[in-house]
Amino acid sequence: MLVTNLEIVPGKRVAKHLGLVQGSTVRSKHVGKDILAGLKNIVGGELKGYTELLQEAREEATNRMVEQAKAVGANAVLNVRYGTSSITQGAAELLAYGTAVVLE
């Protein structure tokens, strides 16, 4: 499955447009990581626990989007984008979405 943020793929033709596909996940912060992040805010630097959390969330959302694309018969997802939103204190949604197509 080709997954790209490009609107077109050089050398390929979109044979069929299958519509929007998406995948999302809601993740919450770990109390221990939150305490460490608070301490890190004092001295500065990367919040590695949160970086890992967001990477895992992107992967999960992307995998769910790809599964939805496969279910509708796509062999590629074009124009992929990511979005985030706060759900509640300490929890956020990560959304992956794009256009499912059949490429020739």
N, C-alpha and C positions, 0 to 999 in steps of 0.2 A: 504494500500500500504506500503510494507516494503521498507525503504530507508536506505541503509547502506554503509559504506566505505569498508566493507569486500568484498573479491572476491568470497567467498563461504559462505553459511549459514550452520552452523553445524546442522545436522539432516534433511536437506532439499536437494532435488536434482533439478538441473536446467533441466526442461523438454523442454524448448524452449528458444532459444536466439533470441531476437527481435532487437538487434542493439543499437546503440548509441542514447541517448536522451539528450536533453539539454534545459536549460531555462536561460534567461539572462534579465538584467535590466540595464539601464543607469541612474545614479543619479547625480545630481549636488549639490554643496554645497550651503547652505543658507547664504546670505550675513551677517545676524545677527550672525549666528553661527560662520562664518569665523572671524568676528571681535572678538568675545569672545575667539575663539581658539587662535588668535594672542596674546591676553592678557594672556591667560593661558600658552603660550610658554615662557613668561617672568618669571613666578613663578613656572612652572612645574606642572605636574599632568595629570590625564586622561582627554582627550577631549571627554566628555560625549556626546556632540551633534553629533560628528562623529561616536562614538561607536554605538549610536542609529541608525544613518543613514546606517551604514554598516550592522547592524542586520536586519533592514527592507529590505535592498537590498538582503541579503542572503535568507530571507524568501520568497520574491517575486520570485527570481530566482529558488529556490527549488520548489515552488508551480507550476511554469510554466513547469519545468522539469517533475514533477509528472503528470501533465495534459497531456503532450506529451506521457508519458509512458502508461497512461490509454487509450489514443486514439489508441495505437498500440496493446492493449490487454494484457499488462504486469500486473503482480501482485506484482512485486518487481523491484527495481533499485539497482544494485550492483556496487561496486567500485566507489562510488560517490566522486567527487572532485570539488573544487572551484578554480576559477582563477579570477584575476582582471586585468584590463588594463585601461590606461588613454586614454580618447577619445579626450578631449580638456582641456584647462585651466579651472580647477574647476569642471570637470565632469569625471566620471569613470564608466566603465562597470563591473558588477559582473556576472560571468558565473558559472552555476552549470551544471555538466554533469556526466553521468554514463551509465551503460549498462542495458537496459530494458530486463527482463527475465520473464518467467513463472516458478514459483517454485511449486514443488509437496511436 
